[in-house]
Amino acid sequence: MRAGLMPVAGYPRAAGHGDMTEGTERATVRRIVEIDPGALAVLSGAITGLTGAVAYFLLPLVTSEYVINAGGRDAFEITLVIIDFFLGQSLLYHGGVLVLVPFVTTAVALSLARRGGNGGRSTDVAVITMVAIVPFVTVWLGAIIAWVAIASQHWATALFGIVIAFGVATGLSICVAIVMGVSALGAYALVKRVGPQPSD
């Protein structure tokens, strides 16, 4: 056998590489579970808010024939496209966005907080509140942006429909906050039942 083909006993370099990889993975996991509770709450709210924005604002825009093929620039027509998309989705679609996402997000966030030793009543309240409040704010931001865009092109239409528009935004944002809040509370109950109990 040629010297270049002789096996090296023990493969010390390969073993060392494996140890380094394991150490890096452990350090990464440790950093994840030790996230500051405040940052964890903000991140949880950002996830639910961004999911709603993508599901109800971005998707109808990137899939609408009016926007893609006709190059639609009329703010009122674009708003109607978004509303039509929202009303045309199945209960399964709405359930995934408004129930499943906040449930999973809350469960993961509270579990991470407990594993990192940051679990407690204040953390639970912060995460659940942000999960429900950020989507509430997202609905209002969408409504305000749409109204301003419409007003810049059709001020009479915007002025005439302001009461209806903001009435719908109020009702929708409250419903979204309630549904997501209840889902987050369900995740909290599950984590509290099966997860480690935090020390306040």
C-alpha positions, 0 to 999 in steps of 0.5 A, a space after each residue: 500500500 502506498 504511503 499516501 493511501 495509509 489510514 490515519 489512526 483515530 482521525 483526530 482532525 475529523 473528531 476535533 471538527 465534530 467537537 467544534 460543530 457540537 460546541 457551536 450548535 450548543 452555543 447557538 441553542 443557548 443564545 436562542 433560549 436566553 433571548 431577553 423576554 422583552 425582545 422575545 415579546 416584540 419578535 412574537 408580535 412582529 411574526 404575527 403582524 408580518 404574517 397578517 400583512 403578507 397574507 392579507 395585503 401582499 398576496 392579493 397585490 402580487 396575485 391580482 390580474 388588475 395589478 400584474 397585467 393591467 398595471 393597476 395604479 388606482 388606489 380605490 381599485 387596489 383597495 377593492 382587490 384586497 377586500 375581495 381577496 379577504 372575503 374570498 378566502 376559506 375559513 381554513 385560510 383565515 384559521 391558519 393566519 389568525 389562529 394557528 400562527 399566533 398559537 404556534 408563535 406564542 407556544 414557541 416563545 413561552 417555551 423558549 422563555 421557560 427554557 432560558 429561565 426567563 419564564 414568568 407572569 410578566 413574560 407571559 403577559 408581554 408575549 400574549 399582548 404583543 401577539 394580539 396588539 401588533 396585528 391590531 395595529 397592522 390592520 389600522 396601518 393598512 386602513 390608514 395607508 389605503 385611505 390616504 392613497 385613495 384621498 390623494 386620487 379621489 378626495 371626494 370618495 375618501 371624504 364620503 367613505 371615511 366613516 364607513 372605512 374607519 368603522 370597518 377598520 375598527 370592527 375588523 381590528 377588534 375581531 383580529 385582536 380578540 381571535 389572536 388573543 384567544 389563540 395565544 391564551 390557548 397556547 399559554 394554557 398548553 405550555 403551562 400545563 405541559 411545560 416547566 413552571 416558571 419561578 416569579 
